[in-house]
Amino acid sequence: MPRIAIDVLLKREILDPEGRAVEDALPGLGHDGVHGVRVGKHLEMEVDAQGEDLEAQVTAMCSGFLTNPVIESYVWRIIGDDERADV
Amino acid sequence: MPRIAIDVLLKREILDPEGRAVEDALPGLGHDGVHGVRVGKHLEMEVDAQGEDLEAQVTAMCSGFLTNPVIESYVWRIIGDDERADV
């Protein structure tokens, strides 16, 4: 069963206050030279589907439930065990 | 200036109530066969560093500010324009 990762961010033309807050805080913590910070959601899950069925199911889940397509956009990919963010 | 993506999730042994809520809601919305849902943070930013300096800076930002290393783990990668989650 493939494990997929979905990354969700506010669209570029939408102000991201959380990203701005992170960017503004970094220099005070000694991290200069960081720009364009955007903060959103990361989801990982196993989906019991393959190929076109998998793509159709992920698209339906994302556009109908996991994201707000008016203000958010997303990318998804199949990941291996070594790409999981949780250890 | 490289653009990087950071994915943050609760460690596997930590209960993820948001992931559980998503997983429990999906069948009622017609999405069966989805398991092991974990929900966390996705960040993208440009960092003015390369190679080992970039790795050192990302590690310092993640372990000291962007994540809670006690309960969260993360992966990061350099991304191209076509891999950005915001369009």
Backbone of each chain as nested JSON, in Angstrom:
{
  "chains": [
    {"id": "A", "residues": [
      {"number": 1, "name": "MET", "atoms": {"N": [0.862, -1.202, 0.0], "CA": [0.0, 0.0, 0.0], "C": [0.89, 1.242, 0.0]}},
      {"number": 2, "name": "PRO", "atoms": {"N": [0.779, 2.115, -1.025], "CA": [1.704, 3.254, -1.093], "C": [1.439, 4.262, 0.024]}},
      {"number": 3, "name": "ARG", "atoms": {"N": [2.526, 4.809, 0.552], "CA": [2.419, 5.901, 1.521], "C": [2.637, 7.211, 0.764]}},
      {"number": 4, "name": "ILE", "atoms": {"N": [1.76, 8.161, 0.975], "CA": [1.887, 9.419, 0.251], "C": [2.082, 10.571, 1.232]}},
      {"number": 5, "name": "ALA", "atoms": {"N": [2.692, 11.636, 0.717], "CA": [2.863, 12.882, 1.473], "C": [2.144, 13.984, 0.719]}},
      {"number": 6, "name": "ILE", "atoms": {"N": [1.406, 14.798, 1.457], "CA": [0.695, 15.939, 0.876], "C": [1.182, 17.204, 1.589]}},
      {"number": 7, "name": "ASP", "atoms": {"N": [1.627, 18.18, 0.811], "CA": [2.063, 19.468, 1.364], "C": [1.071, 20.537, 0.952]}},
      {"number": 8, "name": "VAL", "atoms": {"N": [0.574, 21.273, 1.929], "CA": [-0.448, 22.293, 1.683], "C": [0.08, 23.654, 2.126]}},
      {"number": 9, "name": "LEU", "atoms": {"N": [-0.021, 24.642, 1.248], "CA": [0.353, 26.015, 1.608], "C": [-0.727, 26.967, 1.13]}},
      {"number": 10, "name": "LEU", "atoms": {"N": [-0.794, 28.13, 1.765], "CA": [-1.617, 29.203, 1.226], "C": [-1.065, 29.595, -0.146]}},
      {"number": 11, "name": "LYS", "atoms": {"N": [-1.955, 29.948, -1.065], "CA": [-1.494, 30.412, -2.376], "C": [-0.597, 31.635, -2.227]}},
      {"number": 12, "name": "ARG", "atoms": {"N": [0.242, 31.838, -3.245], "CA": [1.262, 32.884, -3.108], "C": [0.678, 34.272, -2.899]}},
      {"number": 13, "name": "GLU", "atoms": {"N": [-0.496, 34.526, -3.482], "CA": [-1.057, 35.87, -3.369], "C": [-1.784, 36.094, -2.046]}},
      {"number": 14, "name": "ILE", "atoms": {"N": [-1.865, 35.039, -1.213], "CA": [-2.526, 35.17, 0.09], "C": [-1.473, 35.427, 1.164]}},
      {"number": 15, "name": "LEU", "atoms": {"N": [-1.692, 36.441, 1.991], "CA": [-0.765, 36.744, 3.085], "C": [-0.687, 35.564, 4.046]}},
      {"number": 16, "name": "ASP", "atoms": {"N": [0.529, 35.189, 4.433], "CA": [0.751, 34.081, 5.368], "C": [1.337, 34.653, 6.656]}},
      {"number": 17, "name": "PRO", "atoms": {"N": [0.501, 34.986, 7.634], "CA": [0.999, 35.63, 8.856], "C": [1.955, 34.746, 9.641]}},
      {"number": 18, "name": "GLU", "atoms": {"N": [1.72, 33.42, 9.643], "CA": [2.6, 32.531, 10.396], "C": [3.995, 32.493, 9.764]}},
      {"number": 19, "name": "GLY", "atoms": {"N": [4.017, 32.44, 8.427], "CA": [5.31, 32.479, 7.744], "C": [6.04, 33.781, 8.006]}},
      {"number": 20, "name": "ARG", "atoms": {"N": [5.291, 34.879, 7.998], "CA": [5.903, 36.18, 8.267], "C": [6.462, 36.241, 9.687]}},
      {"number": 21, "name": "ALA", "atoms": {"N": [5.726, 35.689, 10.643], "CA": [6.185, 35.689, 12.041], "C": [7.474, 34.895, 12.185]}},
      {"number": 22, "name": "VAL", "atoms": {"N": [7.536, 33.733, 11.532], "CA": [8.754, 32.917, 11.591], "C": [9.917, 33.691, 10.974]}},
      {"number": 23, "name": "GLU", "atoms": {"N": [9.666, 34.283, 9.806], "CA": [10.743, 35.009, 9.116], "C": [11.253, 36.176, 9.955]}},
      {"number": 24, "name": "ASP", "atoms": {"N": [10.332, 36.87, 10.618], "CA": [10.74, 38.014, 11.434], "C": [11.488, 37.591, 12.696]}},
      {"number": 25, "name": "ALA", "atoms": {"N": [11.217, 36.378, 13.177], "CA": [11.86, 35.936, 14.415], "C": [13.258, 35.387, 14.185]}},
      {"number": 26, "name": "LEU", "atoms": {"N": [13.531, 34.877, 12.977], "CA": [14.788, 34.164, 12.737], "C": [16.046, 35.016, 12.949]}},
      {"number": 27, "name": "PRO", "atoms": {"N": [16.104, 36.269, 12.466], "CA": [17.341, 37.043, 12.679], "C": [17.688, 37.213, 14.156]}},
      {"number": 28, "name": "GLY", "atoms": {"N": [16.693, 37.414, 14.994], "CA": [16.946, 37.567, 16.422], "C": [17.492, 36.305, 17.067]}},
      {"number": 29, "name": "LEU", "atoms": {"N": [17.313, 35.175, 16.394], "CA": [17.829, 33.908, 16.907], "C": [19.141, 33.527, 16.229]}},
      {"number": 30, "name": "GLY", "atoms": {"N": [19.692, 34.471, 15.454], "CA": [20.992, 34.223, 14.832], "C": [20.929, 33.61, 13.448]}},
      {"number": 31, "name": "HIS", "atoms": {"N": [19.737, 33.549, 12.866], "CA": [19.608, 32.955, 11.535], "C": [19.282, 34.042, 10.516]}},
      {"number": 32, "name": "ASP", "atoms": {"N": [20.33, 34.559, 9.909], "CA": [20.135, 35.58, 8.884], "C": [20.019, 34.923, 7.518]}},
      {"number": 33, "name": "GLY", "atoms": {"N": [19.552, 35.713, 6.552], "CA": [19.546, 35.233, 5.167], "C": [18.446, 34.247, 4.856]}},
      {"number": 34, "name": "VAL", "atoms": {"N": [17.353, 34.297, 5.608], "CA": [16.216, 33.419, 5.321], "C": [15.044, 34.288, 4.856]}},
      {"number": 35, "name": "HIS", "atoms": {"N": [14.491, 33.947, 3.696], "CA": [13.44, 34.775, 3.104], "C": [12.311, 33.902, 2.559]}},
      {"number": 36, "name": "GLY", "atoms": {"N": [11.191, 34.546, 2.302], "CA": [10.086, 33.862, 1.639], "C": [9.536, 32.686, 2.413]}},
      {"number": 37, "name": "VAL", "atoms": {"N": [9.442, 32.823, 3.736], "CA": [8.978, 31.7, 4.56], "C": [7.468, 31.538, 4.416]}},
      {"number": 38, "name": "ARG", "atoms": {"N": [7.048, 30.317, 4.147], "CA": [5.625, 29.969, 4.097], "C": [5.409, 28.771, 5.011]}},
      {"number": 39, "name": "VAL", "atoms": {"N": [4.354, 28.799, 5.777], "CA": [4.07, 27.716, 6.72], "C": [2.703, 27.125, 6.403]}},
      {"number": 40, "name": "GLY", "atoms": {"N": [2.644, 25.811, 6.283], "CA": [1.378, 25.144, 5.989], "C": [1.317, 23.783, 6.635]}},
      {"number": 41, "name": "LYS", "atoms": {"N": [0.564, 22.889, 6.014], "CA": [0.314, 21.572, 6.583], "C": [1.055, 20.494, 5.808]}},
      {"number": 42, "name": "HIS", "atoms": {"N": [1.494, 19.478, 6.527], "CA": [2.097, 18.292, 5.92], "C": [1.313, 17.083, 6.401]}},
      {"number": 43, "name": "LEU", "atoms": {"N": [0.833, 16.279, 5.474], "CA": [0.105, 15.064, 5.839], "C": [0.786, 13.859, 5.216]}},
      {"number": 44, "name": "GLU", "atoms": {"N": [0.81, 12.763, 5.941], "CA": [1.264, 11.486, 5.385], "C": [0.2, 10.437, 5.69]}},
      {"number": 45, "name": "MET", "atoms": {"N": [-0.007, 9.529, 4.748], "CA": [-1.012, 8.475, 4.94], "C": [-0.777, 7.354, 3.945]}},
      {"number": 46, "name": "GLU", "atoms": {"N": [-1.285, 6.181, 4.302], "CA": [-1.277, 5.057, 3.367], "C": [-2.624, 5.004, 2.669]}},
      {"number": 47, "name": "VAL", "atoms": {"N": [-2.605, 4.86, 1.35], "CA": [-3.842, 4.815, 0.571], "C": [-3.862, 3.508, -0.213]}},
      {"number": 48, "name": "ASP", "atoms": {"N": [-4.963, 2.784, -0.071], "CA": [-5.085, 1.468, -0.713], "C": [-5.563, 1.642, -2.158]}},
      {"number": 49, "name": "ALA", "atoms": {"N": [-4.682, 2.186, -2.997], "CA": [-5.006, 2.392, -4.412], "C": [-3.687, 2.54, -5.16]}},
      {"number": 50, "name": "GLN", "atoms": {"N": [-3.748, 2.387, -6.481], "CA": [-2.537, 2.459, -7.301], "C": [-2.822, 3.283, -8.553]}},
      {"number": 51, "name": "GLY", "atoms": {"N": [-1.78, 3.837, -9.108], "CA": [-1.865, 4.467, -10.425], "C": [-2.929, 5.559, -10.505]}},
      {"number": 52, "name": "GLU", "atoms": {"N": [-3.783, 5.452, -11.533], "CA": [-4.8, 6.487, -11.747], "C": [-5.829, 6.524, -10.624]}},
      {"number": 53, "name": "ASP", "atoms": {"N": [-6.133, 5.355, -10.052], "CA": [-7.074, 5.337, -8.92], "C": [-6.521, 6.113, -7.735]}},
      {"number": 54, "name": "LEU", "atoms": {"N": [-5.229, 5.922, -7.495], "CA": [-4.585, 6.649, -6.399], "C": [-4.643, 8.144, -6.654]}},
      {"number": 55, "name": "GLU", "atoms": {"N": [-4.29, 8.541, -7.849], "CA": [-4.306, 9.97, -8.187], "C": [-5.713, 10.555, -8.038]}},
      {"number": 56, "name": "ALA", "atoms": {"N": [-6.714, 9.807, -8.51], "CA": [-8.091, 10.305, -8.415], "C": [-8.52, 10.438, -6.959]}},
      {"number": 57, "name": "GLN", "atoms": {"N": [-8.146, 9.443, -6.139], "CA": [-8.571, 9.5, -4.739], "C": [-7.877, 10.637, -3.991]}},
      {"number": 58, "name": "VAL", "atoms": {"N": [-6.583, 10.811, -4.237], "CA": [-5.861, 11.894, -3.553], "C": [-6.424, 13.248, -3.979]}},
      {"number": 59, "name": "THR", "atoms": {"N": [-6.669, 13.407, -5.263], "CA": [-7.227, 14.673, -5.744], "C": [-8.58, 14.96, -5.101]}},
      {"number": 60, "name": "ALA", "atoms": {"N": [-9.419, 13.915, -5.011], "CA": [-10.745, 14.107, -4.414], "C": [-10.635, 14.455, -2.933]}},
      {"number": 61, "name": "MET", "atoms": {"N": [-9.761, 13.754, -2.213], "CA": [-9.592, 14.039, -0.784], "C": [-9.071, 15.447, -0.562]}},
      {"number": 62, "name": "CYS", "atoms": {"N": [-8.099, 15.843, -1.375], "CA": [-7.477, 17.157, -1.183], "C": [-8.434, 18.289, -1.516]}},
      {"number": 63, "name": "SER", "atoms": {"N": [-9.101, 18.168, -2.655], "CA": [-9.94, 19.296, -3.074], "C": [-11.247, 19.347, -2.288]}},
      {"number": 64, "name": "GLY", "atoms": {"N": [-11.694, 18.195, -1.752], "CA": [-12.983, 18.178, -1.076], "C": [-12.928, 18.204, 0.426]}},
      {"number": 65, "name": "PHE", "atoms": {"N": [-11.741, 18.003, 1.009], "CA": [-11.733, 17.871, 2.469], "C": [-10.434, 18.389, 3.104]}},
      {"number": 66, "name": "LEU", "atoms": {"N": [-9.285, 17.99, 2.568], "CA": [-8.024, 18.269, 3.257], "C": [-7.505, 19.684, 3.024]}},
      {"number": 67, "name": "THR", "atoms": {"N": [-7.93, 20.311, 1.944], "CA": [-7.485, 21.685, 1.685], "C": [-8.687, 22.559, 1.348]}},
      {"number": 68, "name": "ASN", "atoms": {"N": [-8.47, 23.852, 1.418], "CA": [-9.464, 24.82, 0.958], "C": [-8.977, 25.362, -0.384]}},
      {"number": 69, "name": "PRO", "atoms": {"N": [-9.525, 24.856, -1.495], "CA": [-8.967, 25.203, -2.815], "C": [-9.096, 26.682, -3.176]}},
      {"number": 70, "name": "VAL", "atoms": {"N": [-9.888, 27.428, -2.421], "CA": [-10.012, 28.855, -2.704], "C": [-8.734, 29.595, -2.314]}},
      {"number": 71, "name": "ILE", "atoms": {"N": [-8.16, 29.226, -1.194], "CA": [-6.989, 29.963, -0.698], "C": [-5.721, 29.118, -0.594]}},
      {"number": 72, "name": "GLU", "atoms": {"N": [-5.86, 27.783, -0.731], "CA": [-4.693, 26.915, -0.551], "C": [-4.385, 26.137, -1.829]}},
      {"number": 73, "name": "SER", "atoms": {"N": [-3.131, 25.762, -1.981], "CA": [-2.731, 24.846, -3.047], "C": [-1.904, 23.738, -2.409]}},
      {"number": 74, "name": "TYR", "atoms": {"N": [-1.699, 22.659, -3.152], "CA": [-0.989, 21.509, -2.573], "C": [-0.209, 20.777, -3.647]}},
      {"number": 75, "name": "VAL", "atoms": {"N": [0.767, 20.011, -3.194], "CA": [1.442, 19.02, -4.034], "C": [1.441, 17.712, -3.256]}},
      {"number": 76, "name": "TRP", "atoms": {"N": [1.464, 16.613, -3.985], "CA": [1.557, 15.313, -3.299], "C": [2.533, 14.417, -4.043]}},
      {"number": 77, "name": "ARG", "atoms": {"N": [3.04, 13.421, -3.324], "CA": [3.996, 12.486, -3.921], "C": [3.959, 11.186, -3.134]}},
      {"number": 78, "name": "ILE", "atoms": {"N": [4.365, 10.125, -3.808], "CA": [4.537, 8.846, -3.123], "C": [5.9, 8.861, -2.442]}},
      {"number": 79, "name": "ILE", "atoms": {"N": [5.952, 8.424, -1.195], "CA": [7.213, 8.449, -0.459], "C": [7.6, 7.049, -0.007]}},
      {"number": 80, "name": "GLY", "atoms": {"N": [8.881, 6.855, 0.156], "CA": [9.404, 5.614, 0.712], "C": [9.574, 5.732, 2.214]}},
      {"number": 81, "name": "ASP", "atoms": {"N": [9.9, 4.632, 2.853], "CA": [10.064, 4.629, 4.311], "C": [11.158, 5.601, 4.756]}},
      {"number": 82, "name": "ASP", "atoms": {"N": [12.179, 5.788, 3.922], "CA": [13.28, 6.67, 4.312], "C": [12.938, 8.146, 4.111]}},
      {"number": 83, "name": "GLU", "atoms": {"N": [11.763, 8.43, 3.519], "CA": [11.354, 9.826, 3.32], "C": [10.297, 10.27, 4.327]}},
      {"number": 84, "name": "ARG", "atoms": {"N": [9.866, 9.366, 5.196], "CA": [8.866, 9.731, 6.201], "C": [9.421, 10.777, 7.15]}},
      {"number": 85, "name": "ALA", "atoms": {"N": [8.571, 11.751, 7.506], "CA": [9.021, 12.783, 8.442], "C": [8.965, 12.294, 9.874]}},
      {"number": 86, "name": "ASP", "atoms": {"N": [8.156, 11.267, 10.149], "CA": [8.105, 10.751, 11.524], "C": [9.056, 9.562, 11.664]}},
      {"number": 87, "name": "VAL", "atoms": {"N": [9.869, 9.6, 12.7], "CA": [10.83, 8.51, 12.923], "C": [10.476, 7.765, 14.205]}}
    ]},
    {"id": "B", "residues": [
      {"number": 1, "name": "MET", "atoms": {"N": [19.822, 31.337, -4.656], "CA": [19.531, 30.997, -3.255], "C": [18.591, 29.79, -3.227]}},
      {"number": 2, "name": "PRO", "atoms": {"N": [19.031, 28.674, -2.604], "CA": [18.177, 27.473, -2.647], "C": [16.894, 27.643, -1.841]}},
      {"number": 3, "name": "ARG", "atoms": {"N": [15.825, 27.068, -2.379], "CA": [14.566, 27.019, -1.634], "C": [14.451, 25.626, -1.022]}},
      {"number": 4, "name": "ILE", "atoms": {"N": [14.154, 25.597, 0.252], "CA": [14.068, 24.309, 0.929], "C": [12.656, 24.082, 1.462]}},
      {"number": 5, "name": "ALA", "atoms": {"N": [12.321, 22.806, 1.627], "CA": [11.06, 22.392, 2.242], "C": [11.385, 21.577, 3.48]}},
      {"number": 6, "name": "ILE", "atoms": {"N": [10.685, 21.868, 4.557], "CA": [10.848, 21.145, 5.824], "C": [9.496, 20.535, 6.193]}},
      {"number": 7, "name": "ASP", "atoms": {"N": [9.475, 19.229, 6.444], "CA": [8.249, 18.546, 6.864], "C": [8.412, 18.1, 8.307]}},
      {"number": 8, "name": "VAL", "atoms": {"N": [7.465, 18.465, 9.14], "CA": [7.536, 18.171, 10.571], "C": [6.329, 17.328, 10.968]}},
      {"number": 9, "name": "LEU", "atoms": {"N": [6.595, 16.217, 11.661], "CA": [5.508, 15.383, 12.186], "C": [5.818, 15.018, 13.627]}},
      {"number": 10, "name": "LEU", "atoms": {"N": [4.779, 14.695, 14.381], "CA": [4.99, 14.091, 15.693], "C": [5.692, 12.745, 15.496]}},
      {"number": 11, "name": "LYS", "atoms": {"N": [6.569, 12.386, 16.407], "CA": [7.226, 11.082, 16.327], "C": [6.181, 9.969, 16.349]}},
      {"number": 12, "name": "ARG", "atoms": {"N": [6.577, 8.811, 15.816], "CA": [5.602, 7.727, 15.636], "C": [4.99, 7.256, 16.943]}},
      {"number": 13, "name": "GLU", "atoms": {"N": [5.746, 7.33, 18.033], "CA": [5.219, 6.81, 19.295], "C": [4.312, 7.823, 19.996]}},
      {"number": 14, "name": "ILE", "atoms": {"N": [4.203, 9.038, 19.429], "CA": [3.341, 10.067, 20.029], "C": [1.977, 10.043, 19.336]}},
      {"number": 15, "name": "LEU", "atoms": {"N": [0.92, 10.028, 20.119], "CA": [-0.439, 10.042, 19.563], "C": [-0.672, 11.336, 18.784]}},
      {"number": 16, "name": "ASP", "atoms": {"N": [-1.243, 11.218, 17.582], "CA": [-1.524, 12.373, 16.733], "C": [-3.048, 12.521, 16.607]}},
      {"number": 17, "name": "PRO", "atoms": {"N": [-3.66, 13.299, 17.487], "CA": [-5.127, 13.392, 17.476], "C": [-5.674, 13.964, 16.168]}},
      {"number": 18, "name": "GLU", "atoms": {"N": [-4.95, 14.913, 15.571], "CA": [-5.442, 15.505, 14.321], "C": [-5.429, 14.467, 13.201]}},
      {"number": 19, "name": "GLY", "atoms": {"N": [-4.357, 13.68, 13.148], "CA": [-4.299, 12.615, 12.146], "C": [-5.412, 11.597, 12.348]}},
      {"number": 20, "name": "ARG", "atoms": {"N": [-5.661, 11.252, 13.614], "CA": [-6.725, 10.308, 13.923], "C": [-8.092, 10.866, 13.494]}},
      {"number": 21, "name": "ALA", "atoms": {"N": [-8.308, 12.151, 13.746], "CA": [-9.59, 12.772, 13.386], "C": [-9.789, 12.747, 11.87]}},
      {"number": 22, "name": "VAL", "atoms": {"N": [-8.728, 13.05, 11.125], "CA": [-8.819, 13.007, 9.66], "C": [-9.128, 11.587, 9.204]}},
      {"number": 23, "name": "GLU", "atoms": {"N": [-8.403, 10.62, 9.758], "CA": [-8.588, 9.226, 9.36], "C": [-10.007, 8.742, 9.654]}},
      {"number": 24, "name": "ASP", "atoms": {"N": [-10.544, 9.161, 10.801], "CA": [-11.892, 8.729, 11.168], "C": [-12.96, 9.399, 10.311]}},
      {"number": 25, "name": "ALA", "atoms": {"N": [-12.662, 10.574, 9.799], "CA": [-13.663, 11.306, 9.015], "C": [-13.715, 10.843, 7.555]}},
      {"number": 26, "name": "LEU", "atoms": {"N": [-12.62, 10.305, 7.041], "CA": [-12.545, 9.998, 5.613], "C": [-13.586, 8.977, 5.128]}},
      {"number": 27, "name": "PRO", "atoms": {"N": [-13.819, 7.865, 5.847], "CA": [-14.805, 6.902, 5.326], "C": [-16.194, 7.519, 5.142]}},
      {"number": 28, "name": "GLY", "atoms": {"N": [-16.596, 8.384, 6.047], "CA": [-17.905, 9.028, 5.931], "C": [-18.006, 9.947, 4.735]}},
      {"number": 29, "name": "LEU", "atoms": {"N": [-16.857, 10.336, 4.202], "CA": [-16.834, 11.201, 3.024], "C": [-16.588, 10.393, 1.751]}},
      {"number": 30, "name": "GLY", "atoms": {"N": [-16.639, 9.071, 1.886], "CA": [-16.493, 8.223, 0.705], "C": [-15.081, 7.798, 0.389]}},
      {"number": 31, "name": "HIS", "atoms": {"N": [-14.152, 8.058, 1.303], "CA": [-12.758, 7.697, 1.044], "C": [-12.354, 6.548, 1.957]}},
      {"number": 32, "name": "ASP", "atoms": {"N": [-12.505, 5.337, 1.444], "CA": [-12.112, 4.162, 2.219], "C": [-10.653, 3.8, 1.918]}},
      {"number": 33, "name": "GLY", "atoms": {"N": [-10.104, 2.941, 2.763], "CA": [-8.772, 2.411, 2.486], "C": [-7.651, 3.375, 2.77]}},
      {"number": 34, "name": "VAL", "atoms": {"N": [-7.859, 4.343, 3.675], "CA": [-6.795, 5.27, 4.052], "C": [-6.42, 5.001, 5.512]}},
      {"number": 35, "name": "HIS", "atoms": {"N": [-5.134, 4.795, 5.753], "CA": [-4.686, 4.41, 7.089], "C": [-3.414, 5.178, 7.455]}},
      {"number": 36, "name": "GLY", "atoms": {"N": [-3.119, 5.16, 8.742], "CA": [-1.85, 5.718, 9.216], "C": [-1.705, 7.195, 8.93]}},
      {"number": 37, "name": "VAL", "atoms": {"N": [-2.783, 7.971, 9.082], "CA": [-2.723, 9.4, 8.761], "C": [-1.98, 10.154, 9.866]}},
      {"number": 38, "name": "ARG", "atoms": {"N": [-1.015, 10.955, 9.471], "CA": [-0.29, 11.832, 10.394], "C": [-0.355, 13.242, 9.821]}},
      {"number": 39, "name": "VAL", "atoms": {"N": [-0.597, 14.215, 10.685], "CA": [-0.722, 15.604, 10.249], "C": [0.311, 16.449, 10.984]}},
      {"number": 40, "name": "GLY", "atoms": {"N": [1.057, 17.236, 10.234], "CA": [2.067, 18.091, 10.841], "C": [2.233, 19.382, 10.065]}},
      {"number": 41, "name": "LYS", "atoms": {"N": [3.456, 19.917, 10.125], "CA": [3.728, 21.217, 9.516], "C": [4.592, 21.075, 8.274]}},
      {"number": 42, "name": "HIS", "atoms": {"N": [4.327, 21.933, 7.302], "CA": [5.178, 22.022, 6.105], "C": [5.654, 23.462, 5.989]}},
      {"number": 43, "name": "LEU", "atoms": {"N": [6.973, 23.643, 5.903], "CA": [7.529, 24.986, 5.747], "C": [8.36, 25.047, 4.48]}},
      {"number": 44, "name": "GLU", "atoms": {"N": [8.301, 26.169, 3.792], "CA": [9.194, 26.417, 2.659], "C": [9.852, 27.775, 2.866]}},
      {"number": 45, "name": "MET", "atoms": {"N": [11.125, 27.875, 2.491], "CA": [11.85, 29.132, 2.654], "C": [13.091, 29.136, 1.781]}},
      {"number": 46, "name": "GLU", "atoms": {"N": [13.558, 30.337, 1.469], "CA": [14.842, 30.475, 0.795], "C": [15.913, 30.737, 1.84]}},
      {"number": 47, "name": "VAL", "atoms": {"N": [17.031, 30.026, 1.745], "CA": [18.121, 30.182, 2.703], "C": [19.387, 30.543, 1.936]}},
      {"number": 48, "name": "ASP", "atoms": {"N": [20.023, 31.619, 2.368], "CA": [21.211, 32.12, 1.678], "C": [22.447, 31.367, 2.158]}},
      {"number": 49, "name": "ALA", "atoms": {"N": [22.546, 30.087, 1.8], "CA": [23.694, 29.254, 2.179], "C": [23.73, 28.073, 1.222]}},
      {"number": 50, "name": "GLN", "atoms": {"N": [24.868, 27.412, 1.184], "CA": [25.047, 26.278, 0.272], "C": [25.744, 25.14, 0.999]}},
      {"number": 51, "name": "GLY", "atoms": {"N": [25.563, 23.94, 0.52], "CA": [26.334, 22.784, 0.97], "C": [26.254, 22.554, 2.472]}},
      {"number": 52, "name": "GLU", "atoms": {"N": [27.434, 22.424, 3.093], "CA": [27.47, 22.129, 4.524], "C": [26.926, 23.275, 5.359]}},
      {"number": 53, "name": "ASP", "atoms": {"N": [27.137, 24.528, 4.901], "CA": [26.596, 25.67, 5.639], "C": [25.079, 25.616, 5.66]}},
      {"number": 54, "name": "LEU", "atoms": {"N": [24.51, 25.26, 4.51], "CA": [23.052, 25.155, 4.424], "C": [22.555, 24.077, 5.382]}},
      {"number": 55, "name": "GLU", "atoms": {"N": [23.199, 22.926, 5.346], "CA": [22.793, 21.827, 6.226], "C": [22.898, 22.229, 7.692]}},
      {"number": 56, "name": "ALA", "atoms": {"N": [23.993, 22.899, 8.049], "CA": [24.174, 23.308, 9.44], "C": [23.1, 24.309, 9.862]}},
      {"number": 57, "name": "GLN", "atoms": {"N": [22.787, 25.263, 8.963], "CA": [21.808, 26.284, 9.326], "C": [20.405, 25.678, 9.462]}},
      {"number": 58, "name": "VAL", "atoms": {"N": [20.046, 24.797, 8.539], "CA": [18.719, 24.175, 8.608], "C": [18.598, 23.33, 9.876]}},
      {"number": 59, "name": "THR", "atoms": {"N": [19.65, 22.57, 10.183], "CA": [19.621, 21.745, 11.389], "C": [19.462, 22.609, 12.638]}},
      {"number": 60, "name": "ALA", "atoms": {"N": [20.204, 23.73, 12.682], "CA": [20.109, 24.61, 13.852], "C": [18.727, 25.242, 13.964]}},
      {"number": 61, "name": "MET", "atoms": {"N": [18.167, 25.69, 12.833], "CA": [16.826, 26.301, 12.862], "C": [15.785, 25.29, 13.297]}},
      {"number": 62, "name": "CYS", "atoms": {"N": [15.888, 24.066, 12.773], "CA": [14.868, 23.053, 13.068], "C": [14.938, 22.599, 14.512]}},
      {"number": 63, "name": "SER", "atoms": {"N": [16.162, 22.321, 14.989], "CA": [16.245, 21.758, 16.333], "C": [16.064, 22.829, 17.399]}},
      {"number": 64, "name": "GLY", "atoms": {"N": [16.358, 24.103, 17.059], "CA": [16.298, 25.143, 18.07], "C": [15.069, 26.008, 18.046]}},
      {"number": 65, "name": "PHE", "atoms": {"N": [14.257, 25.917, 16.98], "CA": [13.159, 26.883, 16.875], "C": [11.935, 26.322, 16.159]}},
      {"number": 66, "name": "LEU", "atoms": {"N": [12.149, 25.694, 15.002], "CA": [11.005, 25.325, 14.168], "C": [10.31, 24.041, 14.617]}},
      {"number": 67, "name": "THR", "atoms": {"N": [11.02, 23.177, 15.326], "CA": [10.401, 21.938, 15.804], "C": [10.676, 21.77, 17.293]}},
      {"number": 68, "name": "ASN", "atoms": {"N": [9.937, 20.885, 17.901], "CA": [10.196, 20.475, 19.284], "C": [10.826, 19.085, 19.228]}},
      {"number": 69, "name": "PRO", "atoms": {"N": [12.144, 18.999, 19.369], "CA": [12.825, 17.718, 19.138], "C": [12.428, 16.621, 20.132]}},
      {"number": 70, "name": "VAL", "atoms": {"N": [11.766, 16.994, 21.221], "CA": [11.346, 15.978, 22.18], "C": [10.215, 15.128, 21.602]}},
      {"number": 71, "name": "ILE", "atoms": {"N": [9.296, 15.772, 20.916], "CA": [8.117, 15.031, 20.436], "C": [7.986, 15.027, 18.911]}},
      {"number": 72, "name": "GLU", "atoms": {"N": [8.777, 15.852, 18.212], "CA": [8.629, 15.944, 16.753], "C": [9.916, 15.517, 16.041]}},
      {"number": 73, "name": "SER", "atoms": {"N": [9.757, 15.039, 14.824], "CA": [10.892, 14.788, 13.957], "C": [10.622, 15.478, 12.62]}},
      {"number": 74, "name": "TYR", "atoms": {"N": [11.673, 15.61, 11.801], "CA": [11.502, 16.348, 10.547], "C": [12.42, 15.784, 9.477]}},
      {"number": 75, "name": "VAL", "atoms": {"N": [12.077, 16.067, 8.238], "CA": [12.977, 15.859, 7.111], "C": [12.995, 17.146, 6.304]}},
      {"number": 76, "name": "TRP", "atoms": {"N": [14.097, 17.415, 5.622], "CA": [14.145, 18.599, 4.766], "C": [14.819, 18.249, 3.457]}},
      {"number": 77, "name": "ARG", "atoms": {"N": [14.527, 19.052, 2.449], "CA": [15.102, 18.817, 1.133], "C": [15.113, 20.128, 0.359]}},
      {"number": 78, "name": "ILE", "atoms": {"N": [16.023, 20.197, -0.605], "CA": [16.038, 21.343, -1.515], "C": [14.998, 21.094, -2.593]}},
      {"number": 79, "name": "ILE", "atoms": {"N": [14.195, 22.103, -2.905], "CA": [13.139, 21.918, -3.9], "C": [13.313, 22.896, -5.048]}},
      {"number": 80, "name": "GLY", "atoms": {"N": [12.825, 22.492, -6.193], "CA": [12.799, 23.364, -7.358], "C": [11.471, 24.108, -7.425]}},
      {"number": 81, "name": "ASP", "atoms": {"N": [11.385, 25.043, -8.365], "CA": [10.164, 25.836, -8.499], "C": [8.938, 24.97, -8.771]}},
      {"number": 82, "name": "ASP", "atoms": {"N": [9.152, 23.852, -9.473], "CA": [8.015, 22.991, -9.813], "C": [7.582, 22.107, -8.649]}},
      {"number": 83, "name": "GLU", "atoms": {"N": [8.334, 22.141, -7.555], "CA": [7.973, 21.331, -6.384], "C": [7.344, 22.18, -5.284]}},
      {"number": 84, "name": "ARG", "atoms": {"N": [7.236, 23.493, -5.484], "CA": [6.624, 24.349, -4.461], "C": [5.164, 23.982, -4.282]}},
      {"number": 85, "name": "ALA", "atoms": {"N": [4.723, 23.982, -3.022], "CA": [3.319, 23.683, -2.743], "C": [2.426, 24.889, -2.999]}},
      {"number": 86, "name": "ASP", "atoms": {"N": [3.003, 26.095, -2.979], "CA": [2.173, 27.282, -3.255], "C": [2.294, 27.642, -4.73]}},
      {"number": 87, "name": "VAL", "atoms": {"N": [1.164, 27.874, -5.359], "CA": [1.163, 28.224, -6.788], "C": [0.619, 29.644, -6.974]}}
    ]}
  ]
}
